[in-house]
Amino acid sequence: MVSLGGNKDWVDFSVGVTKKEYDALNVLINRQVSYNGWFTKENVRQILMALGARLNQAELETWVDAYSFSESPKRVAIIMAGNIPLVGFHDFLCVLLSGNKAICKLSSDDKTLLPALGSHLLEFLPELKGRIEFTTGRVRDIEAVIATGSDNSLKFFEEYFGKYPHIFRKNRTSIAILDGDETPEEMSRLGHDVFNYFGLGCRNVSHLLLPEGFELSRFFEGVIDHGDIIHNNKYGNNYDYNKAVFLMNKHVLFDNNFVLLRESTELFSPLSMLHYQFYKSKDEVDRYIQENKDQIQAVVGRSHIGFGAAQCPALDDYADGVDVMRWLEGL
């Protein structure tokens, strides 16, 4: 994954596939944007780099050794979202490493990448053949469910899958806490937390908590290197639309020609816009986090997840704080 993510040339079989297979995977990566306009080759390679960095024997063994699983595998449905590339990979990995069967309901927005990787996995571990299924249709004969989607999807999940042991996930987003002493390098890394994957992930920062008196120009200066994002048509259309709508409604906006800042206590912000609010004390920050804890996925800041690392979670950094491996252990 790291070689593909880094767009490196095939050298030998040490990357795990033949040159022909490697070239075919590269073609698939470059073609994703024709299936989904948000899945640029840069974004696909970025997620491959992030995943590949964690998929080493030492980290995997340390992670799995903390659990003990039944020898009676269950058919676990994984209803996958399609907001960013391979967003369901961690659930897929959890189900396989727990000894269960992964019945993957692929999103129509991301239906080719995981099957391609899965086919190569089977070349190395053919014994997994009966434990991996991919479908874009209905899932059948299941015994447990992990489902990720929007708040609206939750109603569907509860209606159709509520009778099974389940993990249901809905809308979440992330915040960043600044103390005012951040270096230019930290501000630039914060830009990755905001703009990676066009801000579509639940681990993308959509809300800034700023110390009273913080100059917004410091944020704009820090993220200037991410300005090329505006050249993506889908992102640019969102930027133009939100700017027009909010200005027509006489909202005060700050603008650097590729992202909009709006003062608001609202946690979620529209794509291409960030909400921000000023705080006077740490107690205010702690209170805001507590009040919104069920909707916050990650907190970025000097005392939290490091700037630039929001989209690179550890293997045991579970979505919504739910230990998927422990849940699988208890099936």
Secondary structure, DSSP 8 states (H G I E B T S, - for coil): -HHHHTT----SGGGSS-HHHHHHHHHHHHHHHHH-TT--HHHHHHHHHHHHHH-SHHHHHHHHTT----SS--EEEEE---SSTTTTHHHHHHHHHTT-EEEEE--TTS-SHHHHHHHHHHHH-GGGGGGEEEESS---S-SEEEEE--HHHHHHHHHHHTTS-EEEE---EEEEE--S---HHHHHHHHHHHHGGGG-STTSEEEEEEETT--HHHHHHHTGGGGGGGGSHHHHHHHHHHHHHHHHTT---EE-SS-EEEE-S-S---TTEEEEEEESSHHHHHHHHHHTTTTEEEEESTTSB-TT-TTS--TT--GGG--HHHHHHT-
